[in-house]
Every structure is written in structure tokens, then in C-alpha cells.
């Protein structure tokens, strides 16, 4: 009873904090928690979004998703996109962050702004512009290649299954490059400068400082950055939707466009929200497992960083 009274007093004492947090909690519940719960519930029904939710089918939707070759193709493409974007983007953004973190570099703020500009540009607008740039006829890329005689005839970059995904990956790297650049800069600036100064006194080269100071102390933050990059790339939708719509012949179809096609489009006939929800839940569990694994790795990395600093 005393503990309950003490808890009640603490809540009352901090009532204004809870009041200011209330709008965030309400919005988070409405637009995050409720949709997740609703997706789980709807996934057990055969529902088109218009009729009452009364046709319970149990695990039937999950079985159909698991046996649909189209879903596994989209699943595979999602991971191809992730594997194409994340390693290249993280490597390049880390190199850029190291250069921009140099206090002797003049105009670093300008460079950071220019590299971050694509992030604040609407993805749909970027997709439309890139579709024109890589257009078969009158596209900037084809015009340049034809003018330099590197190709003899225009290439259908987004209309060919051999090149469409590579183009989307390239645009994806450029579009979200700024995110990881800022994350890396934050991580680099969290490393105490005294360690580098001590290393210089001991005669350590720049390469040795990077290997024995930057890498170990950056590891916990790097795991978080990698996790965010992986989850973000696995959830790609708008870029693919605008540039190719998942084509040609579903060569660039990812899970998000697959779900959209069954939930909100008439391309496959009457919308099947139950089936689409099952696909979303199935894919969501996969990404959740990735997050759990990386969470465990982050704990170990934090422990190593604490021991290193001691």
C-alpha cells in the first residue's frame, strides 16, 4: 500500500510532465500502436475494406502469403535493395564524415548542407525527376552517353529488368546519403579529442588513430546507424513506386509495393486488406528479428567501449 501511495504521489508531483507528454502519447497510439494492432487483427480476416469485418479465415492469409512466389520475389528484391544501398552508402558517408569532421577544413558547413539537401527533398519529386533523367528518349543520361559515343542507341534504363534495380539503388544511395553522414558526424564528435592528442604525442599515425581509437569507440554508434540504415532501406516504397511502380515485370517490386498493390490498388482486382496485412505482419516480424539481433550486438559493443575508455 505504501508503495502505491508513493507512486501516486510521484505521479501527482510530475503531473505537468505527463500533461505535456499526453499529445505525443495520444498521437503515437493513434498512428503507430493502433495500426500495428489493427494489422494483426485484420490479417486473420478476408476483408476488402468496405464490408463488415466478419469473415474470419484464421491463418489462411499467412499460408497464401508464404506460398505466393510474387511475395518471395518482392521479399528478395527488398533485400537486394538493402544490400545494394547500405554497404556502399555507409562506407561513403563515413569517409565523407571523417573529412568533414576535420576542424581545419574550410567551408565544412556548406559541404554538409549540400550533401544533406537530397534528404529534405520530397522523395516523390526526386523519383519523378530521376525518371526523366534516366528516360529512354531525351533523358539526360542517354543524351550524354550518345554525345560521347559511349552508346550507339538509347538505353531503356528503367524499362529493363537488367538495369532498373541498379538505377533505383543508385538513386537511393544519393537520396538518403545525408542521413548517415549526420549520424557518423555525431558519432565522431562524441569521441574525446584528448585520445587523439595523446596518440599523436605517442607518435601514432592517422591510420593507427583510426584503427585503434575511432573504430573501437565508434562501434556502438555504428551498430545503431547500420540498424537504422537497414530498416530504412527494407521499408523503401515511394522511390520504387514513383520510378518503376515495381516493374518491369515486377523486377523492382519490393514488399511495400507488393502490399500496396493488394491493399489499395485495383491492379489485382478487389482490394484484399486481410491478405496485405498478413504480408505486412510476416515482413514486419522479419525486420523485428534483425532489430533484436542488432540490439544484442549493440549491448556488447557498449560494454567494450566502456572497458576501452577505462
Rosetta blueprint (number, residue, H / E / L):
1 X L
2 X H
3 X H
4 X H
5 X H
6 X H
7 X H
8 X H
9 X H
10 X H
11 X H
12 X H
13 X H
14 X L
15 X H
16 X H
17 X H
18 X H
19 X H
20 X H
21 X H
22 X H
23 X H
24 X H
25 X H
26 X H
27 X H
28 X H
29 X H
30 X H
31 X H
32 X H
33 X H
34 X H
35 X H
36 X H
37 X H
38 X H
39 X H
40 X H
41 X H
42 X H
43 X L
44 X L
45 X E
46 X L
47 X L
48 X L
49 X L
50 X L
51 X L
52 X L
53 X L
54 X L
55 X L
56 X E
57 X L
58 X L
59 X L
60 X H
61 X H
62 X H
63 X H
64 X H
65 X H
66 X H
67 X L
68 X L
69 X H
70 X H
71 X H
72 X H
73 X H
74 X H
75 X H
76 X H
77 X H
78 X H
79 X H
80 X H
81 X H
82 X H
83 X H
84 X H
85 X H
86 X H
87 X H
88 X H
89 X H
90 X H
91 X H
92 X H
93 X H
94 X H
95 X H
96 X H
97 X H
98 X H
99 X H
100 X H
101 X L
102 X L
103 X L
104 X L
105 X L
106 X L
107 X L
108 X H
109 X H
110 X H
111 X H
112 X H
113 X H
114 X H
115 X H
116 X H
117 X H
118 X H
119 X H
120 X H
121 X L
122 X L
123 X H
124 X H
125 X H
126 X H
127 X H
128 X H
129 X H
130 X H
131 X H
132 X H
133 X H
134 X L
135 X L
136 X L
137 X L
138 X L
139 X L
140 X H
141 X H
142 X H
143 X H
144 X H
145 X H
146 X H
147 X H
148 X L
149 X L
150 X L
151 X L
152 X L
153 X L
154 X L
155 X L
156 X L
157 X L
158 X L
159 X L
160 X L
161 X L
162 X L
163 X L
164 X H
165 X H
166 X H
167 X H
168 X H
169 X H
170 X H
171 X H
172 X H
173 X H
174 X H
175 X H
176 X L
177 X H
178 X H
179 X H
180 X H
181 X H
182 X H
183 X H
184 X H
185 X H
186 X H
187 X H
188 X H
189 X H
190 X L
191 X L
192 X L
193 X H
194 X H
195 X H
196 X H
197 X H
198 X H
199 X H
200 X H
201 X H
202 X L
203 X L
204 X L
205 X L
206 X H
207 X H
208 X H
209 X H
210 X H
211 X H
212 X H
213 X H
214 X H
215 X H
216 X H
217 X H
218 X H
219 X H
220 X H
221 X H
222 X H
223 X H
224 X H
225 X H
226 X H
227 X H
228 X H
229 X H
230 X H
231 X H
232 X H
233 X H
234 X H
235 X L
236 X L
237 X L
238 X H
239 X H
240 X H
241 X H
242 X H
243 X H
244 X L
245 X L
246 X L
247 X L
248 X L
249 X L
250 X L
251 X L
252 X L
253 X L
254 X L
255 X H
256 X H
257 X H
258 X H
259 X H
260 X H
261 X H
262 X H
263 X H
264 X L
265 X L
266 X L
267 X L
268 X L
269 X L
270 X L
271 X L
272 X L
273 X H
274 X H
275 X H
276 X H
277 X H
278 X H
279 X H
280 X H
281 X H
282 X H
283 X H
284 X H
285 X H
286 X H
287 X H
288 X H
289 X H
290 X H
291 X H
292 X H
293 X H
294 X H
295 X H
296 X H
297 X H
298 X H
299 X H
300 X H
301 X H
302 X H
303 X H
304 X H
305 X H
306 X H
307 X H
308 X H
309 X H
310 X L
